[in-house]
Amino acid sequence: MGDGLNLPLVINTWAFTNGTAKAWNAISREGRSALDAVEEGCSQCEIQQCDHTVGYGGSPDENGETTLDAMIMDG
């Protein structure tokens, strides 16, 4: 199945284009790992407060406090 090409691909659920672009640059132009690309894309959204729900000043949790949670698993 397929032609054996191993092309980089970045998929994003939301329209956070700058985060997607940052991930794409990491994986395609800089030759970094997929893990690095995920970290770069998420970090960009945290900096820009994408959709005003990500990063500092984001939506509060059930206790009314802003908490910053992140986890990346590889493997």
PDB file with one MODEL, atoms N, CA, C and O in Angstrom:
MODEL        1
ATOM      1  N   MET A   1       0.838  -1.163   0.000  1.00  0.00           N
ATOM      2  CA  MET A   1       0.000   0.000   0.000  1.00  0.00           C
ATOM      3  C   MET A   1       0.891   1.236   0.000  1.00  0.00           C
ATOM      4  O   MET A   1       1.816   1.315   0.808  1.00  0.00           O
ATOM      5  N   GLY A   2       0.649   2.181  -0.858  1.00  0.00           N
ATOM      6  CA  GLY A   2       1.448   3.396  -0.922  1.00  0.00           C
ATOM      7  C   GLY A   2       2.719   3.181  -1.719  1.00  0.00           C
ATOM      8  O   GLY A   2       3.040   2.065  -2.128  1.00  0.00           O
ATOM      9  N   ASP A   3       3.425   4.260  -1.928  1.00  0.00           N
ATOM     10  CA  ASP A   3       4.640   4.198  -2.732  1.00  0.00           C
ATOM     11  C   ASP A   3       5.906   4.271  -1.889  1.00  0.00           C
ATOM     12  O   ASP A   3       7.002   4.396  -2.437  1.00  0.00           O
ATOM     13  N   GLY A   4       5.779   4.196  -0.586  1.00  0.00           N
ATOM     14  CA  GLY A   4       6.940   4.198   0.282  1.00  0.00           C
ATOM     15  C   GLY A   4       7.501   5.568   0.587  1.00  0.00           C
ATOM     16  O   GLY A   4       8.555   5.672   1.215  1.00  0.00           O
ATOM     17  N   LEU A   5       6.826   6.625   0.161  1.00  0.00           N
ATOM     18  CA  LEU A   5       7.300   7.973   0.471  1.00  0.00           C
ATOM     19  C   LEU A   5       7.113   8.261   1.952  1.00  0.00           C
ATOM     20  O   LEU A   5       6.105   7.880   2.548  1.00  0.00           O
ATOM     21  N   ASN A   6       8.065   8.917   2.522  1.00  0.00           N
ATOM     22  CA  ASN A   6       7.993   9.283   3.931  1.00  0.00           C
ATOM     23  C   ASN A   6       8.010  10.804   4.016  1.00  0.00           C
ATOM     24  O   ASN A   6       9.058  11.412   4.238  1.00  0.00           O
ATOM     25  N   LEU A   7       6.850  11.407   3.839  1.00  0.00           N
ATOM     26  CA  LEU A   7       6.737  12.864   3.813  1.00  0.00           C
ATOM     27  C   LEU A   7       6.317  13.401   5.174  1.00  0.00           C
ATOM     28  O   LEU A   7       5.527  12.760   5.866  1.00  0.00           O
ATOM     29  N   PRO A   8       6.825  14.557   5.571  1.00  0.00           N
ATOM     30  CA  PRO A   8       6.350  15.161   6.818  1.00  0.00           C
ATOM     31  C   PRO A   8       4.919  15.663   6.660  1.00  0.00           C
ATOM     32  O   PRO A   8       4.511  16.073   5.573  1.00  0.00           O
ATOM     33  N   LEU A   9       4.173  15.627   7.739  1.00  0.00           N
ATOM     34  CA  LEU A   9       2.783  16.062   7.732  1.00  0.00           C
ATOM     35  C   LEU A   9       2.462  16.680   9.082  1.00  0.00           C
ATOM     36  O   LEU A   9       2.796  16.117  10.125  1.00  0.00           O
ATOM     37  N   VAL A  10       1.821  17.826   9.064  1.00  0.00           N
ATOM     38  CA  VAL A  10       1.387  18.482  10.298  1.00  0.00           C
ATOM     39  C   VAL A  10      -0.120  18.653  10.215  1.00  0.00           C
ATOM     40  O   VAL A  10      -0.629  19.250   9.266  1.00  0.00           O
ATOM     41  N   ILE A  11      -0.834  18.135  11.200  1.00  0.00           N
ATOM     42  CA  ILE A  11      -2.293  18.233  11.249  1.00  0.00           C
ATOM     43  C   ILE A  11      -2.678  18.962  12.523  1.00  0.00           C
ATOM     44  O   ILE A  11      -2.132  18.693  13.593  1.00  0.00           O
ATOM     45  N   ASN A  12      -3.616  19.883  12.403  1.00  0.00           N
ATOM     46  CA  ASN A  12      -4.070  20.663  13.542  1.00  0.00           C
ATOM     47  C   ASN A  12      -5.589  20.663  13.553  1.00  0.00           C
ATOM     48  O   ASN A  12      -6.212  20.883  12.513  1.00  0.00           O
ATOM     49  N   THR A  13      -6.187  20.424  14.688  1.00  0.00           N
ATOM     50  CA  THR A  13      -7.643  20.415  14.810  1.00  0.00           C
ATOM     51  C   THR A  13      -8.231  21.814  14.666  1.00  0.00           C
ATOM     52  O   THR A  13      -9.312  21.983  14.102  1.00  0.00           O
ATOM     53  N   TRP A  14      -7.520  22.810  15.177  1.00  0.00           N
ATOM     54  CA  TRP A  14      -8.011  24.175  15.192  1.00  0.00           C
ATOM     55  C   TRP A  14      -7.260  25.028  14.177  1.00  0.00           C
ATOM     56  O   TRP A  14      -6.221  24.612  13.663  1.00  0.00           O
ATOM     57  N   ALA A  15      -7.770  26.199  13.893  1.00  0.00           N
ATOM     58  CA  ALA A  15      -7.162  27.103  12.904  1.00  0.00           C
ATOM     59  C   ALA A  15      -6.065  27.957  13.532  1.00  0.00           C
ATOM     60  O   ALA A  15      -6.073  29.181  13.394  1.00  0.00           O
ATOM     61  N   PHE A  16      -5.140  27.326  14.207  1.00  0.00           N
ATOM     62  CA  PHE A  16      -4.008  28.026  14.818  1.00  0.00           C
ATOM     63  C   PHE A  16      -2.854  27.979  13.828  1.00  0.00           C
ATOM     64  O   PHE A  16      -1.911  27.206  13.994  1.00  0.00           O
ATOM     65  N   THR A  17      -2.937  28.811  12.798  1.00  0.00           N
ATOM     66  CA  THR A  17      -2.007  28.716  11.676  1.00  0.00           C
ATOM     67  C   THR A  17      -0.557  28.988  12.057  1.00  0.00           C
ATOM     68  O   THR A  17       0.344  28.365  11.496  1.00  0.00           O
ATOM     69  N   ASN A  18      -0.309  29.889  12.985  1.00  0.00           N
ATOM     70  CA  ASN A  18       1.079  30.165  13.360  1.00  0.00           C
ATOM     71  C   ASN A  18       1.708  28.990  14.104  1.00  0.00           C
ATOM     72  O   ASN A  18       2.890  28.699  13.922  1.00  0.00           O
ATOM     73  N   GLY A  19       0.935  28.328  14.925  1.00  0.00           N
ATOM     74  CA  GLY A  19       1.433  27.129  15.598  1.00  0.00           C
ATOM     75  C   GLY A  19       1.708  26.010  14.604  1.00  0.00           C
ATOM     76  O   GLY A  19       2.712  25.305  14.711  1.00  0.00           O
ATOM     77  N   THR A  20       0.810  25.852  13.637  1.00  0.00           N
ATOM     78  CA  THR A  20       0.999  24.848  12.596  1.00  0.00           C
ATOM     79  C   THR A  20       2.229  25.166  11.757  1.00  0.00           C
ATOM     80  O   THR A  20       3.014  24.275  11.432  1.00  0.00           O
ATOM     81  N   ALA A  21       2.397  26.444  11.406  1.00  0.00           N
ATOM     82  CA  ALA A  21       3.564  26.857  10.611  1.00  0.00           C
ATOM     83  C   ALA A  21       4.867  26.615  11.369  1.00  0.00           C
ATOM     84  O   ALA A  21       5.858  26.183  10.781  1.00  0.00           O
ATOM     85  N   LYS A  22       4.865  26.891  12.656  1.00  0.00           N
ATOM     86  CA  LYS A  22       6.059  26.677  13.478  1.00  0.00           C
ATOM     87  C   LYS A  22       6.411  25.189  13.513  1.00  0.00           C
ATOM     88  O   LYS A  22       7.583  24.829  13.410  1.00  0.00           O
ATOM     89  N   ALA A  23       5.418  24.336  13.654  1.00  0.00           N
ATOM     90  CA  ALA A  23       5.650  22.891  13.643  1.00  0.00           C
ATOM     91  C   ALA A  23       6.152  22.432  12.276  1.00  0.00           C
ATOM     92  O   ALA A  23       7.070  21.617  12.187  1.00  0.00           O
ATOM     93  N   TRP A  24       5.546  22.957  11.216  1.00  0.00           N
ATOM     94  CA  TRP A  24       5.954  22.598   9.853  1.00  0.00           C
ATOM     95  C   TRP A  24       7.407  22.993   9.595  1.00  0.00           C
ATOM     96  O   TRP A  24       8.172  22.213   9.027  1.00  0.00           O
ATOM     97  N   ASN A  25       7.782  24.180  10.004  1.00  0.00           N
ATOM     98  CA  ASN A  25       9.167  24.620   9.811  1.00  0.00           C
ATOM     99  C   ASN A  25      10.147  23.716  10.555  1.00  0.00           C
ATOM    100  O   ASN A  25      11.215  23.390  10.036  1.00  0.00           O
ATOM    101  N   ALA A  26       9.789  23.322  11.749  1.00  0.00           N
ATOM    102  CA  ALA A  26      10.676  22.466  12.542  1.00  0.00           C
ATOM    103  C   ALA A  26      10.896  21.118  11.867  1.00  0.00           C
ATOM    104  O   ALA A  26      12.020  20.618  11.818  1.00  0.00           O
ATOM    105  N   ILE A  27       9.826  20.535  11.349  1.00  0.00           N
ATOM    106  CA  ILE A  27       9.933  19.179  10.809  1.00  0.00           C
ATOM    107  C   ILE A  27      10.401  19.150   9.357  1.00  0.00           C
ATOM    108  O   ILE A  27      11.110  18.223   8.964  1.00  0.00           O
ATOM    109  N   SER A  28      10.025  20.135   8.556  1.00  0.00           N
ATOM    110  CA  SER A  28      10.352  20.067   7.132  1.00  0.00           C
ATOM    111  C   SER A  28      11.615  20.835   6.760  1.00  0.00           C
ATOM    112  O   SER A  28      12.423  20.346   5.970  1.00  0.00           O
ATOM    113  N   ARG A  29      11.790  22.006   7.307  1.00  0.00           N
ATOM    114  CA  ARG A  29      12.936  22.833   6.920  1.00  0.00           C
ATOM    115  C   ARG A  29      14.148  22.617   7.805  1.00  0.00           C
ATOM    116  O   ARG A  29      15.285  22.640   7.334  1.00  0.00           O
ATOM    117  N   GLU A  30      13.905  22.410   9.076  1.00  0.00           N
ATOM    118  CA  GLU A  30      15.016  22.262  10.012  1.00  0.00           C
ATOM    119  C   GLU A  30      15.404  20.801  10.219  1.00  0.00           C
ATOM    120  O   GLU A  30      16.421  20.515  10.851  1.00  0.00           O
ATOM    121  N   GLY A  31      14.602  19.874   9.691  1.00  0.00           N
ATOM    122  CA  GLY A  31      14.904  18.455   9.793  1.00  0.00           C
ATOM    123  C   GLY A  31      14.840  17.890  11.202  1.00  0.00           C
ATOM    124  O   GLY A  31      15.480  16.883  11.506  1.00  0.00           O
ATOM    125  N   ARG A  32      14.066  18.542  12.059  1.00  0.00           N
ATOM    126  CA  ARG A  32      13.959  18.080  13.442  1.00  0.00           C
ATOM    127  C   ARG A  32      12.922  16.973  13.539  1.00  0.00           C
ATOM    128  O   ARG A  32      12.226  16.677  12.567  1.00  0.00           O
ATOM    129  N   SER A  33      12.821  16.367  14.703  1.00  0.00           N
ATOM    130  CA  SER A  33      11.926  15.221  14.898  1.00  0.00           C
ATOM    131  C   SER A  33      10.466  15.662  14.993  1.00  0.00           C
ATOM    132  O   SER A  33      10.163  16.838  15.192  1.00  0.00           O
ATOM    133  N   ALA A  34       9.575  14.686  14.844  1.00  0.00           N
ATOM    134  CA  ALA A  34       8.145  14.951  15.003  1.00  0.00           C
ATOM    135  C   ALA A  34       7.847  15.443  16.412  1.00  0.00           C
ATOM    136  O   ALA A  34       6.995  16.311  16.604  1.00  0.00           O
ATOM    137  N   LEU A  35       8.540  14.895  17.386  1.00  0.00           N
ATOM    138  CA  LEU A  35       8.368  15.329  18.771  1.00  0.00           C
ATOM    139  C   LEU A  35       8.733  16.804  18.926  1.00  0.00           C
ATOM    140  O   LEU A  35       8.019  17.557  19.589  1.00  0.00           O
ATOM    141  N   ASP A  36       9.839  17.214  18.316  1.00  0.00           N
ATOM    142  CA  ASP A  36      10.237  18.623  18.348  1.00  0.00           C
ATOM    143  C   ASP A  36       9.187  19.506  17.679  1.00  0.00           C
ATOM    144  O   ASP A  36       8.896  20.601  18.159  1.00  0.00           O
ATOM    145  N   ALA A  37       8.620  19.029  16.573  1.00  0.00           N
ATOM    146  CA  ALA A  37       7.608  19.802  15.850  1.00  0.00           C
ATOM    147  C   ALA A  37       6.362  20.017  16.702  1.00  0.00           C
ATOM    148  O   ALA A  37       5.801  21.113  16.718  1.00  0.00           O
ATOM    149  N   VAL A  38       5.927  18.979  17.408  1.00  0.00           N
ATOM    150  CA  VAL A  38       4.765  19.107  18.294  1.00  0.00           C
ATOM    151  C   VAL A  38       5.050  20.135  19.381  1.00  0.00           C
ATOM    152  O   VAL A  38       4.215  20.992  19.670  1.00  0.00           O
ATOM    153  N   GLU A  39       6.225  20.045  19.977  1.00  0.00           N
ATOM    154  CA  GLU A  39       6.593  20.988  21.031  1.00  0.00           C
ATOM    155  C   GLU A  39       6.647  22.421  20.504  1.00  0.00           C
ATOM    156  O   GLU A  39       6.156  23.339  21.162  1.00  0.00           O
ATOM    157  N   GLU A  40       7.229  22.619  19.340  1.00  0.00           N
ATOM    158  CA  GLU A  40       7.323  23.964  18.753  1.00  0.00           C
ATOM    159  C   GLU A  40       5.937  24.543  18.467  1.00  0.00           C
ATOM    160  O   GLU A  40       5.666  25.700  18.787  1.00  0.00           O
ATOM    161  N   GLY A  41       5.066  23.739  17.866  1.00  0.00           N
ATOM    162  CA  GLY A  41       3.720  24.212  17.542  1.00  0.00           C
ATOM    163  C   GLY A  41       2.912  24.568  18.775  1.00  0.00           C
ATOM    164  O   GLY A  41       2.245  25.603  18.807  1.00  0.00           O
ATOM    165  N   CYS A  42       2.968  23.722  19.784  1.00  0.00           N
ATOM    166  CA  CYS A  42       2.234  23.993  21.028  1.00  0.00           C
ATOM    167  C   CYS A  42       2.806  25.195  21.761  1.00  0.00           C
ATOM    168  O   CYS A  42       2.058  26.001  22.314  1.00  0.00           O
ATOM    169  N   SER A  43       4.119  25.321  21.768  1.00  0.00           N
ATOM    170  CA  SER A  43       4.756  26.466  22.432  1.00  0.00           C
ATOM    171  C   SER A  43       4.365  27.776  21.766  1.00  0.00           C
ATOM    172  O   SER A  43       4.154  28.783  22.441  1.00  0.00           O
ATOM    173  N   GLN A  44       4.268  27.763  20.437  1.00  0.00           N
ATOM    174  CA  GLN A  44       3.866  28.974  19.718  1.00  0.00           C
ATOM    175  C   GLN A  44       2.460  29.388  20.121  1.00  0.00           C
ATOM    176  O   GLN A  44       2.192  30.573  20.320  1.00  0.00           O
ATOM    177  N   CYS A  45       1.565  28.422  20.240  1.00  0.00           N
ATOM    178  CA  CYS A  45       0.191  28.730  20.645  1.00  0.00           C
ATOM    179  C   CYS A  45       0.137  29.230  22.081  1.00  0.00           C
ATOM    180  O   CYS A  45      -0.678  30.093  22.407  1.00  0.00           O
ATOM    181  N   GLU A  46       0.979  28.707  22.922  1.00  0.00           N
ATOM    182  CA  GLU A  46       1.022  29.190  24.304  1.00  0.00           C
ATOM    183  C   GLU A  46       1.477  30.649  24.339  1.00  0.00           C
ATOM    184  O   GLU A  46       0.915  31.458  25.078  1.00  0.00           O
ATOM    185  N   ILE A  47       2.483  30.981  23.552  1.00  0.00           N
ATOM    186  CA  ILE A  47       2.993  32.355  23.492  1.00  0.00           C
ATOM    187  C   ILE A  47       1.931  33.309  22.956  1.00  0.00           C
ATOM    188  O   ILE A  47       1.744  34.400  23.494  1.00  0.00           O
ATOM    189  N   GLN A  48       1.238  32.899  21.899  1.00  0.00           N
ATOM    190  CA  GLN A  48       0.247  33.769  21.256  1.00  0.00           C
ATOM    191  C   GLN A  48      -1.127  33.715  21.912  1.00  0.00           C
ATOM    192  O   GLN A  48      -2.017  34.479  21.540  1.00  0.00           O
ATOM    193  N   GLN A  49      -1.308  32.843  22.860  1.00  0.00           N
ATOM    194  CA  GLN A  49      -2.598  32.644  23.516  1.00  0.00           C
ATOM    195  C   GLN A  49      -3.693  32.385  22.480  1.00  0.00           C
ATOM    196  O   GLN A  49      -4.722  33.060  22.451  1.00  0.00           O
ATOM    197  N   CYS A  50      -3.443  31.397  21.641  1.00  0.00           N
ATOM    198  CA  CYS A  50      -4.375  31.051  20.566  1.00  0.00           C
ATOM    199  C   CYS A  50      -5.804  30.908  21.093  1.00  0.00           C
ATOM    200  O   CYS A  50      -6.051  30.240  22.097  1.00  0.00           O
ATOM    201  N   ASP A  51      -6.704  31.531  20.413  1.00  0.00           N
ATOM    202  CA  ASP A  51      -8.132  31.459  20.734  1.00  0.00           C
ATOM    203  C   ASP A  51      -8.440  31.963  22.142  1.00  0.00           C
ATOM    204  O   ASP A  51      -9.534  31.732  22.657  1.00  0.00           O
ATOM    205  N   HIS A  52      -7.503  32.636  22.757  1.00  0.00           N
ATOM    206  CA  HIS A  52      -7.633  33.181  24.113  1.00  0.00           C
ATOM    207  C   HIS A  52      -7.957  32.112  25.153  1.00  0.00           C
ATOM    208  O   HIS A  52      -8.436  32.426  26.242  1.00  0.00           O
ATOM    209  N   THR A  53      -7.694  30.846  24.814  1.00  0.00           N
ATOM    210  CA  THR A  53      -7.916  29.770  25.772  1.00  0.00           C
ATOM    211  C   THR A  53      -6.635  29.012  26.082  1.00  0.00           C
ATOM    212  O   THR A  53      -6.618  28.158  26.968  1.00  0.00           O
ATOM    213  N   VAL A  54      -5.573  29.314  25.366  1.00  0.00           N
ATOM    214  CA  VAL A  54      -4.305  28.604  25.527  1.00  0.00           C
ATOM    215  C   VAL A  54      -3.270  29.554  26.116  1.00  0.00           C
ATOM    216  O   VAL A  54      -3.145  30.691  25.660  1.00  0.00           O
ATOM    217  N   GLY A  55      -2.535  29.107  27.111  1.00  0.00           N
ATOM    218  CA  GLY A  55      -1.460  29.920  27.685  1.00  0.00           C
ATOM    219  C   GLY A  55      -1.950  30.823  28.798  1.00  0.00           C
ATOM    220  O   GLY A  55      -3.085  30.710  29.261  1.00  0.00           O
ATOM    221  N   TYR A  56      -1.074  31.721  29.220  1.00  0.00           N
ATOM    222  CA  TYR A  56      -1.398  32.661  30.294  1.00  0.00           C
ATOM    223  C   TYR A  56      -2.630  33.475  29.917  1.00  0.00           C
ATOM    224  O   TYR A  56      -2.756  33.937  28.783  1.00  0.00           O
ATOM    225  N   GLY A  57      -3.520  33.643  30.856  1.00  0.00           N
ATOM    226  CA  GLY A  57      -4.750  34.382  30.584  1.00  0.00           C
ATOM    227  C   GLY A  57      -5.819  33.529  29.941  1.00  0.00           C
ATOM    228  O   GLY A  57      -6.864  34.042  29.540  1.00  0.00           O
ATOM    229  N   GLY A  58      -5.573  32.233  29.837  1.00  0.00           N
ATOM    230  CA  GLY A  58      -6.530  31.326  29.217  1.00  0.00           C
ATOM    231  C   GLY A  58      -7.747  31.092  30.099  1.00  0.00           C
ATOM    232  O   GLY A  58      -7.885  31.682  31.170  1.00  0.00           O
ATOM    233  N   SER A  59      -8.604  30.237  29.634  1.00  0.00           N
ATOM    234  CA  SER A  59      -9.835  29.935  30.361  1.00  0.00           C
ATOM    235  C   SER A  59      -9.529  29.318  31.725  1.00  0.00           C
ATOM    236  O   SER A  59      -8.657  28.455  31.833  1.00  0.00           O
ATOM    237  N   PRO A  60     -10.237  29.752  32.760  1.00  0.00           N
ATOM    238  CA  PRO A  60     -10.002  29.202  34.101  1.00  0.00           C
ATOM    239  C   PRO A  60     -10.538  27.778  34.213  1.00  0.00           C
ATOM    240  O   PRO A  60     -11.405  27.358  33.446  1.00  0.00           O
ATOM    241  N   ASP A  61     -10.002  27.048  35.186  1.00  0.00           N
ATOM    242  CA  ASP A  61     -10.480  25.695  35.446  1.00  0.00           C
ATOM    243  C   ASP A  61     -11.748  25.746  36.299  1.00  0.00           C
ATOM    244  O   ASP A  61     -12.307  26.820  36.521  1.00  0.00           O
ATOM    245  N   GLU A  62     -12.195  24.598  36.770  1.00  0.00           N
ATOM    246  CA  GLU A  62     -13.442  24.531  37.544  1.00  0.00           C
ATOM    247  C   GLU A  62     -13.370  25.276  38.869  1.00  0.00           C
ATOM    248  O   GLU A  62     -14.404  25.584  39.462  1.00  0.00           O
ATOM    249  N   ASN A  63     -12.148  25.572  39.344  1.00  0.00           N
ATOM    250  CA  ASN A  63     -11.974  26.341  40.579  1.00  0.00           C
ATOM    251  C   ASN A  63     -11.790  27.830  40.318  1.00  0.00           C
ATOM    252  O   ASN A  63     -11.558  28.602  41.248  1.00  0.00           O
ATOM    253  N   GLY A  64     -11.893  28.236  39.054  1.00  0.00           N
ATOM    254  CA  GLY A  64     -11.742  29.645  38.710  1.00  0.00           C
ATOM    255  C   GLY A  64     -10.299  30.091  38.569  1.00  0.00           C
ATOM    256  O   GLY A  64     -10.028  31.288  38.476  1.00  0.00           O
ATOM    257  N   GLU A  65      -9.369  29.146  38.552  1.00  0.00           N
ATOM    258  CA  GLU A  65      -7.953  29.484  38.433  1.00  0.00           C
ATOM    259  C   GLU A  65      -7.422  29.082  37.063  1.00  0.00           C
ATOM    260  O   GLU A  65      -7.870  28.099  36.473  1.00  0.00           O
ATOM    261  N   THR A  66      -6.463  29.857  36.566  1.00  0.00           N
ATOM    262  CA  THR A  66      -5.815  29.496  35.312  1.00  0.00           C
ATOM    263  C   THR A  66      -4.689  28.521  35.621  1.00  0.00           C
ATOM    264  O   THR A  66      -3.767  28.838  36.373  1.00  0.00           O
ATOM    265  N   THR A  67      -4.770  27.354  35.045  1.00  0.00           N
ATOM    266  CA  THR A  67      -3.719  26.355  35.232  1.00  0.00           C
ATOM    267  C   THR A  67      -3.098  26.047  33.880  1.00  0.00           C
ATOM    268  O   THR A  67      -3.784  26.043  32.857  1.00  0.00           O
ATOM    269  N   LEU A  68      -1.815  25.793  33.881  1.00  0.00           N
ATOM    270  CA  LEU A  68      -1.108  25.473  32.649  1.00  0.00           C
ATOM    271  C   LEU A  68      -0.700  24.007  32.695  1.00  0.00           C
ATOM    272  O   LEU A  68       0.144  23.612  33.499  1.00  0.00           O
ATOM    273  N   ASP A  69      -1.299  23.215  31.835  1.00  0.00           N
ATOM    274  CA  ASP A  69      -1.011  21.792  31.771  1.00  0.00           C
ATOM    275  C   ASP A  69      -0.543  21.446  30.364  1.00  0.00           C
ATOM    276  O   ASP A  69      -1.112  21.918  29.379  1.00  0.00           O
ATOM    277  N   ALA A  70       0.469  20.640  30.276  1.00  0.00           N
ATOM    278  CA  ALA A  70       0.929  20.154  28.979  1.00  0.00           C
ATOM    279  C   ALA A  70       1.615  18.819  29.164  1.00  0.00           C
ATOM    280  O   ALA A  70       2.281  18.576  30.170  1.00  0.00           O
ATOM    281  N   MET A  71       1.441  17.953  28.173  1.00  0.00           N
ATOM    282  CA  MET A  71       2.125  16.675  28.200  1.00  0.00           C
ATOM    283  C   MET A  71       2.290  16.198  26.768  1.00  0.00           C
ATOM    284  O   MET A  71       1.360  16.267  25.965  1.00  0.00           O
ATOM    285  N   ILE A  72       3.468  15.720  26.462  1.00  0.00           N
ATOM    286  CA  ILE A  72       3.735  15.109  25.166  1.00  0.00           C
ATOM    287  C   ILE A  72       4.280  13.719  25.442  1.00  0.00           C
ATOM    288  O   ILE A  72       5.206  13.552  26.236  1.00  0.00           O
ATOM    289  N   MET A  73       3.703  12.721  24.784  1.00  0.00           N
ATOM    290  CA  MET A  73       4.204  11.352  24.932  1.00  0.00           C
ATOM    291  C   MET A  73       4.790  10.908  23.606  1.00  0.00           C
ATOM    292  O   MET A  73       4.239  11.201  22.545  1.00  0.00           O
ATOM    293  N   ASP A  74       5.891  10.210  23.667  1.00  0.00           N
ATOM    294  CA  ASP A  74       6.546   9.699  22.472  1.00  0.00           C
ATOM    295  C   ASP A  74       6.803   8.215  22.667  1.00  0.00           C
ATOM    296  O   ASP A  74       7.694   7.808  23.413  1.00  0.00           O
ATOM    297  N   GLY A  75       6.004   7.422  21.979  1.00  0.00           N
ATOM    298  CA  GLY A  75       6.219   5.979  22.075  1.00  0.00           C
ATOM    299  C   GLY A  75       5.087   5.246  22.717  1.00  0.00           C
ATOM    300  O   GLY A  75       5.143   4.024  22.859  1.00  0.00           O
TER     301      GLY A  75
ENDMDL
END
